[in-house]
Amino acid sequence: MNYKIITLLSLVFTASNIFSYQELKLSEIYDSNIVESSEWVSLFKKNSLEGWHYYQDDGSKTGWTVDNGVFTFNSKNAAGEGDKSLISDDEYTSFVIYF
């Protein structure tokens, strides 16, 4: 009986520590990574794939279009062999992306 109580208390203690640790980490991330709006760089041109390229492309891959700032892949219109992933021309280490 005592083992069950000790086990239960240990689980509750461990779970509470895990949740408080996660909350701390999230607050650290959001507080420490706030940047001024002037520092943001837009990765998208309104209706252009400028700044993007196809993964390992020799110039024959197609399928991606941009309409009103929305990137869309249409497999029916795609051409070229292999992976048609879209890659940014530059590398970024700190970014926010919304789907």
N, C-alpha and C positions, 0 to 999 in steps of 0.2 A: 504494500500500500504506500509506504513512504517513497519507494522508488518511482511510482507513478506520479506522485506530487512533485518530486524533485525533477523528474523528466519534463513534466508539463511546465514547471516554472522556468526551467532552462530553455525550453523552446520559446516561451513568451519573451524572455529576456533577449534571446538571440534575434528573434523577429523584430523586436522594438529597436535594437541596435542597427539592424540592417536598414530599416525604413528611415531612421534618423540620419544614417550615413548617406543614403541616397538623396535625401532632402538637402543635406549640407552640400553635397557635390553639385546638385543642380543649381543651388543658389550661388555657389562659387563660379560656375560656368557663366551664368547669366550676368552676374555682377562684374566679373573680371573681363568679359569680352565685349562690353558695350563700347561701340565706337561712334564717333561723330558722323552725321549723315554725309558730310563732305568727304569722308574717307571711303565710302562705299563705291564700288565699281560695278556698273551694270554689265552683265555678260551677254546681253541680248540687244540686238538691233531690231527695231520694230518689225520689219518684214524682210529680214535677210539672214542668211546663214554665215554672214561675215563674222570671223572670229572663231569659227568651228570647222572641223574637217572630219571626214570618215576615217575610221580606224584602219590602218594599213592600206590606204587607198592609192591606186595607180591612176586615178582619174576616171575610172569606169563605174564607180558606185553611185547609185541614186536611190531615192526613196523618201528622204526627209524634205519637208516643206515648212515654211513659216507663214502664218496668216494671223494678223492682228496680235503678234507677239506670242503666238502659241505654236510650239514645235510639234509636228505631227509626222509619224512614219506610216507610209502606205505600202504594204508589202506587194500589192497588185501592180504598183508603178515602179517598184524597186528593180534595179539592174545591177550587174556586177556580182562577182563571186565572193563568198566568205562573209565575215562579220561586217555588219553595216552600222555599228555603234557610232554615235556622234561624239567627238572629243573636242574640248576647247583648245584653241591654239596656244594659250598660255596655261601655266600651272598656278594653282591657288592652294593655299594651306588653311585659310580661315574663311568659311563661307556659310551662307544660309540659303537653303533651297526649299521651295514649297512645291508640293505635287497636288 
